[in-house]
Amino acid sequence: MTVRLLHYSDMETALDEPQQCGALVGTLAALSDEETVVIGSGDNTAPGALSLATNGRVSLPVFEAIQPDVDTFGNHDFDFGSETARELAGAAPQQWLCANAKQNGGRFASDVTQPRTLVDAGSDRIGIVGVAHPKTAVMNPAATDVEFEDPVSHIQKEAKQLRENGADFVVVTSHCGRIDEQIAKETNVDAIFGGHVHDVYESVIAGTAVVRPGRAGRYIAEVVLDKTTSTAIHQVDDGHVDQEIVETLQAKRAEHGLDEVVTTVETPIPRTEEAATTAGSRLGNLVTDALRWKAGADVALSPPGGIRSGDPLVGEITVADIVGLAPYDDDLAVVELPGHRLRDAFFAVPFGYHDDGYPESHCTHVSGARLIWDDKSGEIRQVTVGGEPLDSEQTYTLAVDDYLIETDHVNDAFDEGDVVKRQGVARDAIVEFAREVGFDGSSERRVERPRLTTAAE
């Protein structure tokens, strides 16, 4: 009655890092035996530079090497549209599970997915339910032709059916972020294998194990189910590396021109989760400076969820390194706003992402402006643009990627009607900036907040 389950999630830009991805595959193999259940929980096909170049298909040889039992859909698995998401699920070796996604009146991708499955683990049978984030279509404009429902009721229904079908344990593969805590409290399942939010997490909530291994193939989560439940987090290292995967991804990078060196960096630029999500980091300042430079705009904004973390940028910096910072197909849009509406756009800055209980320190990155925000009163105390006080009647230009135009869950202060031009693809602007200007980055704090007490660098 002892069952071991291993879990990876949010591979994303690990697919651009041959050595890291090879280490993930090798470590999973080293930790597994023939009775181990291996679970993915979404965003394992995108985003990333190689994912962009291959429409997510670079993930398939990695899946073949891992041989996972199941996976579910993350919001970024829809980056290339729902049809590509369906095709990738059908082409991958693992069973894809999604109980709460609907399309055209039926369950999404019902020809290649299931809402639940039973997996044999030695003498035990493990029931697994898969669920996507209920706001997937809000977060990803390419998924708006799919309807995503509340996961809790679907899990309750599918878990009951699995136990009736003989499951000794029932677990969930979820891309629901911190909704997993609610799932643990409101459903009768033994474990939840989560993704979407990138913290490394293990806990037991209301008797249910909840784990998240973070992103980019750095960690693997483990749950052992028996009369009691235990959890563990394993760090992926170079002790076990699948060399075939390393060589496969190296060849893919070369094939798509992603190995080209475009600049060099002497002082390492941190790419921690804090640097990616906290205003004032060198990383965030670089990305927004690049967007503003390319657009010739007064101001640029980049939300905290838009920049991907990873290894520090140092030495020779390749196209893959830079595209991996913001690996999306979004155009660079230039918005024109009067000062009072730009102030409204700034009002959303300190909130970053509001959903999923993100830390209060999460904050949109800014270029061309400085803000002082009073967290206690929820008010902007001071705004300057180009060193001058914001003029409510003056017209300003704002550079953002198209994601902020097409969605309103991060910043609803502007929309398509405010766009005056588009300046190519946003990620290409960052590559061009690195080539022509360089990639050192300022660590100046552009958004001052009482709760941001330390610089993210």
C-alpha positions, 0 to 999 in steps of 0.5 A: 500500500505504499505508492511513490509519485514524482512531479514536475511542472512548468518546464517552460524555458527549461526547454531552452536549456539543454543541460538543465532539461537533461538534468531534469530528465535524468534526475526523474529517471534516477528517482523512479522505479517501475512502480513510480507514478510520474505526473506533470501539471501544465505549462510543460510545452510553453513558453520558451524560445524553442517553444516559439520556434516549434509551436511547442513541439520541442517538448515532445522528445522530452516527454518521450524521454521522461515517459510521464503517466499524465499531464494537464493543460496550463494556460501557456499550453494554449499559447499557440491556440486550442487546436495546437494544444489538442494536437500536442496532447494527442502526440505526447506519450502521456495521458492528458487529463482535463475535466473542467474545459469545455468547447462547442458544448462538449469536453475540450479535446475529448478525442485525445484527453480524459477527465480522469484515469486509473494508473497501476502502481504495483498492487495499488491503483491510483485515480488521477483527475486533471484540471486547468485554471478556471481563468485560463481564457482570461489569462491567455487570449489564444484560449478564448474559444475554450470555456474553463469551469470551476475545478472543485465540482468536477474533482468531486464528481470524478474522484467519486467515480474513481473510488467506485472504479476501485482506486486505492488513492485519488490525486489531482494534477492541477494548474490552478495555482493557489486554488489548490488550497481550496481544492484540498479543503473541499474535495476528498482527494489524497494529494494535489500536484500543482503548478502555475504559481512558481513557488516551491511548496509542500504542505498537508492541508486538511489531510491532503498533500499539496506540492508544487515544484516551481518552474524551469526544471529546477526541482521535483516534488515527491509524495508518498501515499501510505497509511500516512502521507509524506512529501519531499522536494528534490533539487535537480542537479548535474549528478544525473543527466540525460545526454541524449536530451542535451544533444537533441535540444542543442541541435534544435537551438542551433537549427533555429539560430538561437545560439547566436551571441548578441552581447556580453554581460560582465556583472551578473544580472540576477534572474530570480523570481524576486528580480522577475516580479519586483520593480527596481530589479536590473532585469525588469529595468532592462526589459522595460528600457528595451521596450521604451527604446524601440517604441520611442515612447515616454514610458514603458510597462511590463507586468511581473508575470511577463518576465521569466526567471532563470540562471543569471545573465553573465558572459556571452548572452545568446538570442535564446537567453534574451527571448527567454526573458519574455518568450511570447508572440506579442507585438510591441504596442504604443498607446497614447494617453492623456496624463490623467489616464496614464495616472490610471494606468500607473494606479494598477502598477503596484498591484501586479497580479491580483489573483492566486494570492501573489505576494504583495511585493509583486509589482509592474516594471516601469521605464521612463517614470518614477512613482511613489505609492502609499500602500497604507492609503492605496494612493499614488503620492507622486508621479514623474515622467522623464523627470517632470511631474505628470501633467494631467492634460499632456499627451504621453506615449506608453509602450507595452506588449500586446498582452496588456491590450488584449486582456484587462486582468492586469491593467484595464486603463487602456485598450485597442482604441488607444493604440497608435502604432505597433513596433514589431514583436516585443521580444525582438525589441529586447534582442535588438536593444541588447545588440545595439545598446548593450545589456548592463541594466540599472538597479534604480528603484522606479516604484517606491513602496513602503513594503518593498524594503529591499532592492531586488537587484 
